Amino acid sequence: MKKAFIIILAAIVLFSAAGCTQNLNQYETQFLGTFDTIVSVSAYDTSSSSFTKTASSIYQDFDYLNKLFDIYNDYEGINNIKTINDNAGEAVEVDEPIIDLLLESKHWYSATNGAINVALGPVLSIWHDYRTAGIDDPDNAQLPPMDLLKEAAQHCDIDKIIIDEQAGTVLIEEGMSIDVGAIAKGFATQYAAQHLIDQGIDHVLISAGGNVRAIGAPVNGRTKWGVGIKDPDSTLAYSLSEENILDAAYISSLSVVTSGIYERYYTVDGIDYHHIIDPSTLMPAAYYKSVTVITRNSTQADALSTALFIMPPEESQSFVNTESGLEALWVTADGEIVLSDGMAQYLRDLGGATNE
C-alpha cells in the first residue's frame, strides 16, 4: 500500500426516491486514501445524516486497517506490518486485526497448497522495485534476475511467521518480510461490512478496488445489486461501464472479487508483466487474464481470487467445484471464458440472471 492522500466522503449524492419503499432514499459517496484505491459506498437510508454516519463508519474502518496493513509507511503510536518487517527477529505487539489477518492467511495458504503466501514479501519487493523502475523508465525496463528471486525465496516460509495469540505478538525471522496485498482489501471490506451487519444496518454495497461486498439487497423493486465484471481486454479506463464490462453479476449478501492482469503491470521487450506472482515459479502467473470469485466472505473472496489465478486450470476449477458456497469465472490467457458449476445463476449475459 503506497502512501496516498485522503478525501473523506468526497460527495454524498442523493438519487431520486421514485420507486423506493420503506421511506428509504438511495445515497452514494466515495473516498480515497486507503489501500491505494477508490472506495465507493451505495446505500438506501432514511436521511443523508444517517447515511453519512454509515459511510463514516466504513471510512474509519478502512483508514484504521490501511495503517495497520501498510508495508511502506510508519504511523505514530501504531505497530503495523511495516513494524513487524522492520523488527524481524523480535516479537512485535500488534492490534487484533493483524493477528486475525495473518491467521486467515495461514489458513488459505494451507487450503490452496501454498498458492497464496503472505510471507512472499522478499520476492514481491524485488518485483515491485523492478516494476516501478520500468514504469518510470520504460526504455530501460528489465526483469528481475532469477538468481536474485531465488535467493529471496529462501526467506518466504510462512510457518516462520510466529503468532502468539495470547500475547498479541508476531515474530518473523531475519530476512523475512510480510506482504498482505493479496488479502488485505478483502479483509478490510469484510471488516467494515461486519460492523454494519452487527449494528443491524442493511441495504449497503461497498466496493473497494475490485472487492465488492453486498449487505442485504436494494429496496427499489430489485432484489439484487448489479456488479460489473471488468473485461480484462478492455483498453478503457478502470471505471466500469457497459463498454468495458465482461458481464454483470447480480448478488445480495455476497461478495464479488476480481483479480486480473490489467491492474498493475509493466512492459519489458514488448511483453507485459503483471503483479500476481506465482510462488512456485517466482514469475507472474500465466494461466489467466482474470479470475472473478463469488462467495459470502470478502476475505475469502480476495484470497481465493488470487490463489485461483495462480493455480493451473484443472486444479483451480476442481477447487471451486468442490468448495461449498464458492463460484468463479475464469478468463484464460487465450480469452476463453470458463464458469464453475454454479456461476451462471449470478450472471446477466452468460447465465440470464435478473435483478428482480
URPE-V422089 format. One record per backbone hydrogen bond with DSSP energy under -1.0 kcal/mol. NH is the residue of the N-H (numbers start at 1). CO is the residue of the C=O. E is the energy in kcal/mol with one decimal. If there is no record, write none. Layout:
NH/CO/E
NH/CO/E
This chain:
10/30/-2.0
13/28/-2.8
15/26/-2.9
20/17/-2.5
24/21/-1.6
25/45/-3.0
27/43/-3.1
28/13/-1.5
29/41/-2.0
31/39/-2.0
32/7/-1.4
37/34/-1.5
39/31/-2.5
40/207/-3.0
41/29/-2.8
42/205/-2.4
43/27/-2.6
44/203/-1.9
45/25/-2.7
51/47/-2.2
52/48/-2.6
53/49/-1.6
54/50/-1.8
55/51/-3.1
56/52/-2.5
57/53/-1.9
58/54/-1.8
59/55/-2.6
60/56/-2.7
61/57/-1.9
62/58/-2.4
63/59/-3.0
64/60/-2.3
65/61/-2.5
66/62/-2.5
67/63/-1.6
68/64/-1.8
69/65/-2.7
78/75/-2.1
81/68/-2.3
82/70/-1.7
84/80/-1.9
85/81/-2.6
86/82/-3.0
87/83/-1.2
88/85/-1.2
89/172/-3.0
90/87/-2.3
92/170/-2.5
94/168/-2.6
98/95/-1.2
99/95/-1.1
100/96/-2.8
101/97/-2.6
102/98/-2.4
103/99/-2.3
104/100/-2.4
105/101/-2.5
106/102/-2.3
107/103/-2.0
108/104/-2.3
109/105/-2.0
110/106/-2.1
111/107/-2.5
112/108/-1.6
113/110/-1.3
114/109/-3.2
115/112/-1.0
120/117/-1.6
121/177/-1.0
124/120/-2.5
125/121/-2.6
126/122/-1.2
127/123/-2.1
128/124/-2.6
129/125/-2.2
130/126/-2.4
131/127/-2.8
132/128/-2.7
133/129/-2.3
134/130/-2.2
135/131/-2.3
136/132/-2.3
137/133/-2.1
140/137/-1.7
141/138/-1.4
149/145/-1.8
150/146/-2.8
151/147/-1.8
152/148/-2.0
153/149/-2.1
154/151/-1.1
155/152/-2.0
156/153/-1.0
160/157/-1.9
161/158/-1.8
162/171/-3.2
164/169/-2.5
168/164/-1.9
169/164/-1.8
170/92/-2.0
171/162/-2.4
176/173/-1.9
179/118/-2.6
183/180/-1.9
184/180/-2.5
187/183/-2.2
188/184/-2.6
189/185/-2.5
190/186/-2.4
191/187/-2.7
192/188/-2.5
193/189/-2.2
194/190/-2.8
195/191/-1.6
196/192/-1.5
197/193/-2.6
198/194/-2.7
200/197/-1.7
201/196/-2.5
204/215/-2.0
205/42/-3.1
206/213/-2.5
207/40/-2.6
208/211/-3.4
209/38/-1.2
212/256/-2.7
213/206/-2.7
214/254/-3.1
215/204/-3.5
223/355/-1.7
224/355/-1.1
225/251/-3.4
227/249/-2.9
229/247/-2.9
231/244/-2.5
234/231/-1.9
244/241/-1.6
246/229/-3.7
247/229/-1.1
249/227/-3.1
250/346/-2.9
251/225/-2.2
253/216/-1.5
255/295/-3.4
256/212/-2.1
257/293/-2.2
258/210/-1.6
259/291/-2.6
261/289/-2.4
266/273/-1.6
268/271/-2.7
271/268/-1.8
273/266/-3.2
275/264/-1.0
277/275/-1.0
278/283/-2.9
282/278/-3.0
285/276/-2.7
289/331/-3.6
290/331/-1.4
291/259/-2.6
292/329/-2.8
293/257/-3.0
294/327/-2.7
295/255/-1.8
301/297/-2.3
302/298/-2.5
303/299/-2.4
304/300/-2.8
305/301/-2.0
306/302/-1.3
307/303/-2.4
308/304/-3.0
310/306/-1.4
311/307/-2.0
316/312/-3.1
317/313/-2.8
318/314/-2.2
319/315/-2.2
320/316/-1.7
321/317/-2.4
323/320/-1.4
326/323/-1.2
327/294/-2.2
329/292/-2.4
330/338/-3.0
331/290/-2.6
332/336/-2.9
333/287/-2.1
335/332/-2.1
338/330/-2.8
340/328/-2.3
343/340/-1.2
346/343/-2.1
347/344/-1.3
348/248/-2.6
353/347/-3.2
